[in-house]
Amino acid sequence: RALTNNARQSQEHKVRCIAHYFERVTASTPAGFVSFERKVLPRGSLSGDVTYPDSDAWMKSSVPLCPFRVISSGLIEDEEEEALEVDFANKYLGGGALSRGCVQEEIRFMINPELIVGMLFMASMEDNEAIEIVGAERFSQYMGYGSSFRFVGDYLDTKPLDAMGR
């Protein structure tokens, strides 16, 4: 299937983000670490472990959630406070980042290219799994979404490192 001119341009701009990453890291090696961890809730009870509830259990549960705050304005990557950022679009880490995809998850993998590494060793997730990634640095500024996605320049990530250097 042929790409429209705008879709072709968005793909070219994804490549520009990755090229920009390599320009930055070859000019100055980034400090810190990135960690990847698969989180799994067992499906059945194993010696008192917390188990993965089915949808019926969730519907009947009266256990309160821990306190949390939802930030519904702005872009997920621009949040200044320490926050848990959640992406639940795809069971495959990165979604279509290395193919034609160019929406939330794919854009995040382009502006934070260190995330792409996880696609090599994190197989698809089951319903009872999540992948936690901490410490991926942002390198690119962008505008647009989908076929209007465009790399617009360098981004200096000023978020502080945690105690583990992430």
Secondary structure, DSSP 8 states (H G I E B T S, - for coil): ----HHHHHHHHHHHHHHHHHHHHHHHS---S--EEEEEE--SS--TT------HHHHHH------------SS-GGG--S-------S-SSTTTTTTTT--SHHHHHHHHSGGGGGHHHH-----TTEEEEEE-----EEEE--GGG-EEEEE--------TT--
